[in-house]
Amino acid sequence: MLPTHTKAFAALSLALALAACSTMTGTLFPEKPPNPVAAQATVLPQAGTSFFNPVPVAPAASSGTPQGERIAQLRGRLIAIQGEISARNASLSEIRQRLAGDGALYRIAKSEIVASPTPPAATLQKAQGALDRINTGTTALDGEMRVFAKGAAEANKLMVESGAIKDGTEEDQSQLNTLRGQTGATANQL
């Protein structure tokens, strides 16, 4: 026979071990799997759509200081960048729409070619014509995207140049901070 203290210690050890198992069981072997975290659905724009709503550039009167004149020049350049991008946006949308249509025509012609043991010459010509238009459209799209990339680079250059403006009046600093915010927002849009 075991002494009473040993029996009590064994019972206490057994109780603690079982208590630990019950908490570990829930952690190691959960009864119900946790609900997966729902990833936010990213809504992509439909083919051929593009919206560029430029950040409004706040008008401001020049303070008459050299810093104020430089801020006015930077503001004018930002407005010019936004104008160029806005003008090219319609062209970009039109190219995307054409490419989507040409891609659909190519897929239709390709499925006709694959389905037929000897495809007619007209179907082959339709497929080749669609591929040629896709190639032309891709080149045009590349040109438009280069304009957007140039606009983004110019906006980033404006940010760097605005960082070089030092001193000035309190009004200059306020205008400069506003311009930096507008320039940063424009660069992020591009």
N, C-alpha and C positions, 0 to 999 in steps of 0.2 A: 504494500500500500504506500501511496505517496503522501507526504505530509500535507496538511491543510493549506499551507502557504503555497506550496508547489501547485496544488490543484487550483487554487484561486488565481495564481499567476498564469497557468495554462488556459483557464477559462477566459481570463481577461485578454490574453494574447490572441486566442481564437476569435473573440468578439471583435477586437480591433482589426484583425486580418479580414474577417468577413465584412466589416464596415468599409474597409478600404476597397475590397473587391466590388462592393455595390457601387461605389462612386467611380471606380475605374471602369467597370463594365459599361456604364453609360457613356463614358468618354471613348473607350476603345471599340465598343460594339454598340453604337447607337441603335435604338429601336426604330427610329424613323430618320432617313437621311435628311440633312438640312436642305432647305429650299435653295436652289441655285440662285445666285445673285443675277438678276436680269440685267443684261448689258443694254445700255441705251441704244436704241435703234438709230443708226445714222441715216438720215434721209438725204439721199443723193439727188442732185438736180436731174430733171428729166433730160433726155438727150436733146440737145439743141437749145437749151434754155440757159441764159446767163443774165444775171442782174448785177449791175454795178451802180450802187447809189453812193456817190462820193460823200465823204464827210463834209458838211458845210464848213467853209472857211470863214471865220468871224472877221467881218470888216473892222478895220481899226485905223485911226488917223495917226500919221507919223508924229512922233514926239519932237521932231526937229533935231534930235541928236544923231550922231553917226550910227549908233547902235539901232536907233529907230528906223533909219533909212535902210540899214542892212536887213532888218526884220521885215520891212515892207517888200524888199527885193525877194526874200525867201518866200514870203506869202504869195507874191506874184508867180513865182516858179511852181509852187504847190498847186495853185489854181490852174496853171498851164498843164501840169502833169495830169490832173484830174480831168481836164477837158479833153486831152488826147485819148485817155483811156475810155472815157464815156463815148467819144466818137467812134472808137474802134470796137466797142462792145457790140454794137448792132451788127457789124461785119462778122465778128466772132460767132455770134448766135446764128447768123445766116449760114456760115460755113459748117457749123455743127449740124444744123438741120439738113443741109445737102448731104453731108457725110452719112448721117443716119439713114437717109433715103437710099443713097447709093449702096450702102451696106446691105440694106434689106433686099434691093434688087439683085445684088450679087448672090445672096443666100438663096433666093428663089431660083435663079438661073443655075446655081451649083446643084441644088436638089434635083432639078430637072435633068441635069447632066448625069448625076449619079444614078438616077432611077432608070435611065434609058441605056440599053446596051450600045446603041450607036446614036449619040446625041446629034440632033440636026445642027447644021452650021450656024443657023440663026441664033440658036441657044448659046452656042459657044461664043458668038460675036457679042451677044448681050452680056455674058459673064465677063468677057474681056473688056468691053466698054465700061462696065461698072467698075472693074479693077482700075482702069485708066483714070476714071473720074475720082475714085478713092485716092489714088496717088496724087492727082492734082490738088484735091481737097486737103490732103495731109500736108502738102507743101505750103498751101495757103494758110492752113491752121498754124503751122510752124512759124510762119512770118508774123501772124497776129500775136502768137504767144511771145515772140521776141519783143514785140512792142510792150506787152504787159511786163515782161522781165525787165526791160529798160526802165519802165515807169517805177517798178519796185526799187531798182538800183538808184534811180534819181531821188526817190523819197528817202532812201537810206542815206544818200549823200547829203540831202537837206538836213537830216538829223545830225549828222557829223558837223556840218557847217554851223548849225544853230548852237551846237555845244561850244564853238569857238567864240561866240559873242559874250563878252564879259562887261561888267559894270553897267553903265546906263542908268536911267531913272527907274523909279519903282514902276512906272507905267510901261517902260521898255521890258522890264523883267516879267511883268504880268502878260504882256503881249507875246513875249518869247515862250513862256510856259504854255500859253494857249496854242501857239503855233506848233510847238513840239508835240503836244497831245494830238492835234489834228494831223500832223505829218505821220506820227506813229500809227494812228488809226488807218490812214490811207495806205501805208506800207503793209499793214496787216491784211487789208482787203485784197491787196494784189498778191 
